[in-house]
């Protein structure tokens, strides 16, 4: 669909060991972006993921060191600030598509007041049932938004230009988005595929919920990549450095 536009934003940073992202014995600390995306469609604006909540901001004397793990964000990187910087009113967003309900993917939901959250029903159920805040924290995802709980593929606008589809394994109900842009098909993968290396090596991180489901998802994405689909990886710093920020992507 030629009228469809996609904008990418960095909404915080995440530091963790390499073993968080792929199977490895390396304890190297990787500093990676926390992405969020604006989908501009004639029938309304949507966000795919919303980045971190500003509750993760750190005082100047408490910034993450090179060998520390954790999240970091400042007010200017929060999704509402990112949107206002390109002239978009956060109140005008119609849909929030959360890939899943971990803190770095739904933390900005609170700043998008009028949207309906679109989530796989099994992901919503898992978040509500979980009593481990490190996995799912209601401060990030539970803000009284209307919710459209879906099962399986979902055509967001009814024209085939924005398709939500399950990419299971990282969590019980992880989903990604397939977009039809002017220059071809794009998949916003989120955490089902952290890095380009994840596809190159079919590398499933040990902390994923379901290894077999994760591997099946990676195989599907690799097949798509081999036929020309561009994959936007979840936390790949090298890839992200080549993605223009806050500019329409084609």
ABEGO torsion letter per residue (X at the ends): XAABBBBBBBBEBBBBBAAAABBBABABBBBBBBBBBBBBBAAEBBBBEAEBBAAABBBAAABBBAABBEBBBBAAABAAAAAAAAGBBAAABABBBBABABAAAAAAAAABAABBBBBBAAAAAAAAABABAAABBAAAABAGBBBBBBBEBBBAAGAGABBBBBBBGABAABBBBBBBBAAEBBBBAEAABABAAAAAAGBBBAABABAAAAAAAAAAAAAAAAAGBBBBBAABAAAAAABBBGBBBX
